[in-house]
């Protein structure tokens, strides 16, 4: 059965639930309806986060999201292709009618790992914009930190022996913090547009240490 039909059926069941309207005290669903819903089909358990395969059993990627059009038809599955655990991979949009459920597996007939990986990347407009702003600021701070590190290294080289030791300590601390910030920001840049938030906290911590040591 096609994934589009399965999700459409699930959405149709949801539409049968009772919604609260003006002047009404009815909300939610009845006990009987709840029992029907409980035995229904779950997109979260059956699709989201599941691996996607070719007809030959080759693992292609993982379902990261479902895009549902305003008319409640499932238009696309967002699949992460290539890479490992979101690193070095990118999201692609697969039309729902091209995806099948076969023997408990999500299958894209005719697909291969290479031709899916070669598809244009899918990006969430709002998320991508936020990510780009975050990365741009971090890149600029790293550039300024490198300039200040170079200046500090020059000062240390020309300093007297009693001052040089202190400056060398500051240089070493800044180098460590710079390396950490660049490493964590590099991991974020390699992550898919959807998963970059998973790296945000680590990057923020590393950048905070760098900004303090560089006096930003």
C-alpha positions in Angstrom: 0.0 0.0 0.0 1.2 3.5 -0.7 2.4 5.7 2.2 0.2 8.5 0.9 -3.0 6.4 1.3 -1.9 5.2 4.8 -1.4 8.7 6.1 -4.5 10.0 4.4 -6.5 7.3 6.2 -5.0 8.3 9.5 -5.8 11.9 8.9 -9.3 10.9 7.9 -9.8 9.1 11.2 -8.5 12.2 13.1 -11.0 14.4 11.3 -13.8 12.2 12.7 -12.9 13.2 16.3 -15.2 15.8 17.9 -13.8 19.3 18.0 -15.0 22.1 20.3 -17.1 24.7 18.6 -18.6 28.0 19.8 -21.5 27.4 22.1 -20.7 23.7 22.4 -19.5 21.7 25.4 -18.5 18.7 23.3 -14.8 18.3 22.9 -12.5 15.4 22.1 -13.8 11.9 21.3 -16.1 9.3 22.9 -14.9 6.1 24.6 -15.9 4.1 21.5 -14.1 6.5 19.2 -11.0 6.3 21.4 -10.9 2.6 21.1 -11.1 2.9 17.3 -8.2 5.4 17.3 -6.1 3.2 19.6 -6.2 0.4 17.0 -5.5 2.7 14.1 -2.4 3.4 12.2 0.3 5.7 13.6 2.6 7.8 11.3 5.0 8.3 14.3 5.4 4.6 14.9 5.3 3.4 11.3 7.1 6.1 9.3 8.9 8.8 11.2 12.4 7.8 12.1 12.2 4.6 10.1 14.7 3.4 7.5 13.9 3.7 3.8 15.0 0.9 1.4 15.2 0.2 -2.3 13.3 -2.7 -3.8 16.5 -4.7 -3.5 16.8 -4.2 0.2 19.5 -1.5 0.1 19.2 1.0 3.0 18.8 4.4 1.4 18.2 6.7 4.4 15.7 7.6 7.2 12.4 9.4 7.2 12.9 12.7 9.0 9.5 14.3 8.3 6.2 14.3 6.5 5.0 17.3 4.5 1.2 17.5 4.4 -0.5 19.9 2.0 -3.3 22.2 3.1 -5.8 19.7 1.6 -4.4 17.2 4.1 -2.9 15.0 1.4 0.6 13.8 2.1 2.8 15.3 -0.5 6.3 14.4 0.4 8.5 12.3 2.7 11.6 14.1 3.9 14.4 11.5 3.9 18.0 12.0 5.1 20.4 10.6 2.5 24.0 9.7 2.9 26.2 10.4 5.9 26.0 8.8 9.3 23.6 9.8 12.1 22.8 13.1 10.4 26.4 14.0 9.8 27.5 14.6 6.2 24.0 13.8 5.0 21.3 16.0 3.5 17.5 15.9 3.4 15.7 15.1 0.1 12.0 15.3 -0.7 10.4 12.1 -2.0 6.9 12.3 -3.5 4.6 10.2 -1.3 3.1 8.4 -4.2 6.5 7.0 -5.0 6.9 5.4 -1.6 5.4 2.0 -0.7 5.0 -0.1 2.4 6.1 -3.6 1.7 6.4 -6.3 4.4 6.7 -3.7 7.2 9.4 -1.8 5.3 9.3 1.6 3.7 10.4 1.1 0.1 11.1 3.4 -2.8 10.9 1.2 -6.0 13.6 2.0 -8.5 15.7 4.0 -6.0 19.3 3.5 -5.1 21.5 5.1 -2.4 23.4 6.9 -5.0 20.5 8.4 -7.0 18.7 9.5 -3.9 21.9 11.1 -2.5 22.3 12.9 -5.8 18.9 14.6 -5.5 18.8 18.3 -4.7 18.7 19.0 -1.0 15.5 19.9 0.7 15.6 22.9 3.1 13.1 24.3 5.6 13.0 28.0 4.7 12.6 29.4 8.3 14.9 26.9 9.9 17.6 27.4 7.2 17.5 31.1 7.7 17.9 30.8 11.5 20.7 28.3 11.0 22.5 30.6 8.5 22.3 33.6 10.9 23.7 31.5 13.8 26.6 30.1 11.7 27.4 33.5 10.2 27.7 35.1 13.6 29.9 32.2 14.8 32.1 32.4 11.7 32.6 36.2 12.2 33.5 35.7 15.9 36.0 33.0 15.0 37.6 35.2 12.4 38.0 38.0 15.0 39.3 35.6 17.6 42.0 34.4 15.1 43.1 38.0 14.5 43.3 38.6 18.2 45.2 35.3 18.7 47.7 36.4 16.1 48.2 39.7 17.8 48.6 38.1 21.2 51.2 35.7 19.8 53.1 38.6 18.3 53.0 40.4 21.7 54.3 37.2 23.5 57.1 36.9 21.0 58.3 40.4 21.7 57.6 40.5 25.4 60.2 40.3 28.2 60.6 37.0 30.0 58.5 37.9 33.0 55.5 39.0 30.8 55.9 36.3 28.2 54.9 33.4 30.5 51.5 35.1 31.2 50.9 35.9 27.5 51.9 32.3 26.5 49.2 31.0 28.9 46.6 33.2 27.3 47.7 32.1 23.8 47.4 28.4 24.8 43.9 28.9 26.3 42.7 30.8 23.2 44.1 28.2 20.9 42.3 25.4 22.8 39.0 27.3 22.8 39.4 28.2 19.1 40.0 24.6 18.1 37.0 23.5 20.1 34.7 26.1 18.6 35.8 25.4 15.1 35.3 21.6 15.6 31.8 21.9 17.0 30.7 24.5 14.4 32.1 22.2 11.7 29.9 19.4 13.0 26.9 21.7 12.9 27.6 22.7 9.3 27.7 19.1 8.2 24.4 18.2 9.9 21.2 18.2 8.0 19.1 21.4 8.0 16.6 19.8 10.2 19.1 18.4 12.8 21.4 21.4 13.2 19.6 22.3 16.5 21.0 19.1 18.1 24.5 20.8 17.9 23.4 24.3 19.0 24.1 23.9 22.7 27.6 22.4 22.2 28.5 25.2 19.8 27.1 27.9 22.1 29.2 26.6 25.0 32.4 26.4 22.9 31.7 29.9 21.4 31.1 31.4 24.9 34.5 30.2 26.1 36.2 31.5 22.9 34.5 34.9 23.2 35.7 35.2 26.9 39.2 34.2 26.1 39.4 36.5 23.1 37.7 39.4 24.9 34.8 39.6 22.4 
